[in-house]
Amino acid sequence: MYICTNIDMRRRNEPNLDEQQMVRIAKALADPTRMAVLTAIAQAGELSCGEVAERFPVGQPTISHHLKVLADAGLVTARRSGQHAFFSLRPETLDAYTEQLKGTLRRTSKKHPKGGS
């Protein structure tokens, strides 16, 4: 049995992405294992910590760490049922991140037009 520890179980409201949160999300998505974990959760709809651990050839503490990083970034939400933690994607965070990133990049590209120095 796998038990995830150190996961913040509180539900978060609609994402309000400040610069620090944008960086947390970018760092969370930059790790190939975390990206694969997030993809597995998104495809399944919801996975327990044990179900996530069974899908990847890393130890349970490593899975717990990856899930904590994803939860801290607001990309997944966790719910407890007894001793088990179940994780699901927070698409609203991913949507807010991509929209804000596109807006930031658009503003930056207008300040530095193509061919300008």
C-alpha positions as CSV (number, residue, x, y, z in Angstrom):
1,M,0.0,0.0,0.0
2,Y,1.3,3.5,-0.9
3,I,0.5,6.4,1.4
4,C,1.3,9.9,0.1
5,T,2.6,12.3,2.7
6,N,3.1,16.0,2.9
7,I,0.4,16.8,0.3
8,D,-1.7,19.9,0.9
9,M,-5.3,18.5,0.7
10,R,-7.0,21.9,0.6
11,R,-9.0,22.7,-2.5
12,R,-7.9,25.9,-4.1
13,N,-10.3,28.3,-5.7
14,E,-10.0,29.7,-9.2
15,P,-6.3,30.2,-10.0
16,N,-4.8,33.6,-9.4
17,L,-1.4,33.3,-11.0
18,D,1.2,35.7,-9.8
19,E,4.8,35.5,-11.1
20,Q,5.8,33.0,-8.4
21,Q,2.9,30.7,-9.3
22,M,3.8,30.9,-13.0
23,V,7.4,29.9,-12.2
24,R,6.2,27.0,-9.9
25,I,4.0,25.7,-12.8
26,A,6.8,26.0,-15.3
27,K,9.2,24.1,-13.0
28,A,6.6,21.4,-12.3
29,L,6.0,20.9,-16.1
30,A,9.7,20.9,-16.9
31,D,10.4,17.6,-15.3
32,P,9.7,14.7,-17.7
33,T,8.5,12.3,-14.9
34,R,6.1,14.9,-13.5
35,M,4.8,15.6,-16.9
36,A,4.2,11.9,-17.4
37,V,2.5,11.7,-14.0
38,L,0.3,14.7,-14.8
39,T,-0.6,13.1,-18.2
40,A,-1.5,9.8,-16.5
41,I,-3.8,11.6,-14.0
42,A,-5.4,13.6,-16.8
43,Q,-6.0,10.5,-18.9
44,A,-7.5,8.5,-16.0
45,G,-9.5,11.3,-14.6
46,E,-8.4,10.4,-11.1
47,L,-5.6,8.2,-9.6
48,S,-4.7,7.2,-6.1
49,C,-1.1,7.7,-5.0
50,G,-0.6,3.9,-5.3
51,E,-2.0,3.8,-8.8
52,V,0.4,6.5,-9.8
53,A,3.3,4.7,-8.2
54,E,2.4,1.4,-10.0
55,R,2.8,3.1,-13.4
56,F,6.3,4.5,-12.9
57,P,9.6,2.7,-12.1
58,V,10.5,5.0,-9.2
59,G,10.1,4.7,-5.5
60,Q,7.0,5.8,-3.6
61,P,8.9,8.7,-1.9
62,T,9.8,10.0,-5.4
63,I,6.2,9.7,-6.5
64,S,5.0,11.5,-3.4
65,H,7.5,14.3,-4.1
66,H,6.3,14.7,-7.7
67,L,2.7,14.7,-6.6
68,K,3.5,17.4,-3.9
69,V,5.2,19.6,-6.5
70,L,2.2,19.2,-8.9
71,A,-0.2,20.0,-6.0
72,D,1.8,23.0,-4.9
73,A,1.8,24.3,-8.4
74,G,-2.0,24.0,-8.4
75,L,-2.0,21.5,-11.3
76,V,-3.7,18.7,-9.4
77,T,-6.1,18.5,-6.5
78,A,-6.1,15.8,-3.9
79,R,-8.9,14.3,-1.9
80,R,-8.6,11.8,0.9
81,S,-10.6,8.7,1.4
82,G,-9.5,6.9,4.5
83,Q,-5.7,6.5,4.2
84,H,-5.7,7.0,0.5
85,A,-5.1,10.2,-1.5
86,F,-6.7,10.5,-4.9
87,F,-5.4,13.1,-7.5
88,S,-7.2,14.8,-10.4
89,L,-6.2,17.4,-12.9
90,R,-7.1,21.0,-12.3
91,P,-7.7,22.1,-15.9
92,E,-8.6,25.6,-14.9
93,T,-5.0,26.1,-13.6
94,L,-3.5,24.8,-16.8
95,D,-5.8,27.0,-18.8
96,A,-5.0,30.1,-16.8
97,Y,-1.3,29.3,-17.1
98,T,-1.3,28.9,-20.9
99,E,-3.5,32.1,-21.4
100,Q,-1.2,34.1,-19.1
101,L,1.9,32.8,-20.7
102,K,0.6,33.6,-24.2
103,G,-0.3,37.1,-23.0
104,T,3.1,37.7,-21.5
105,L,4.9,36.5,-24.6
106,R,2.7,38.6,-26.9
107,R,3.4,41.7,-24.8
108,T,7.2,40.9,-24.8
109,S,7.2,40.3,-28.6
110,K,5.5,43.7,-29.2
111,K,8.3,45.4,-27.1
112,H,11.0,43.7,-29.2
113,P,9.7,43.4,-32.8
114,K,11.2,41.0,-35.2
115,G,14.4,42.3,-36.7
116,G,14.7,45.1,-34.1
117,S,17.7,45.5,-31.8
